[in-house]
Amino acid sequence: MLKESLIENNSIKLNQSAANWEDAIKIGTDALVASGAIEPRYYDNIIAKVKELGPYIVLAPGLAMPHSRPEDGVIKTAFGLTTLSEPVDFNGELVSVLVTLAGSDSNNHIEGIVEITQIFDDPESSDGINIQKFLDCKTKEEVLAVIDTALNA
């Protein structure tokens, strides 16, 4: 689901610069707006929720999953992957990889979270997660290879 969506939506953005966490989120949502997967208001809803609830989208050190509810502007289920050249601060959490999730319903939302967890899971890492393998990617093809390897492990 993730890999196919990244290809279909042309939503892999590597080594990006962002002034702050709002800019970092916008990189991923802009790619999904351009592909027709979400409405521009989806970005506004994510920002409003983070400001209201705190950095709930930070899943693990270095990794955030910007998302909101299906009714907040999702047209079709889609993912975006953004890596940053310099981490951004999410209320004290430094994040350098963002996986934008737009789930068209709660089942797709949950399936997406499960797949993302599987892809980033690394039992050998001290914190159980490996974002460095994505930060090391220089091309979209390398990203897709990392995903394949993780899902077939």
Order of alpha helices (4+ residues) and beta strands (2+ residues): alpha-beta-alpha-alpha-beta-beta-beta-beta-alpha-alpha-alpha
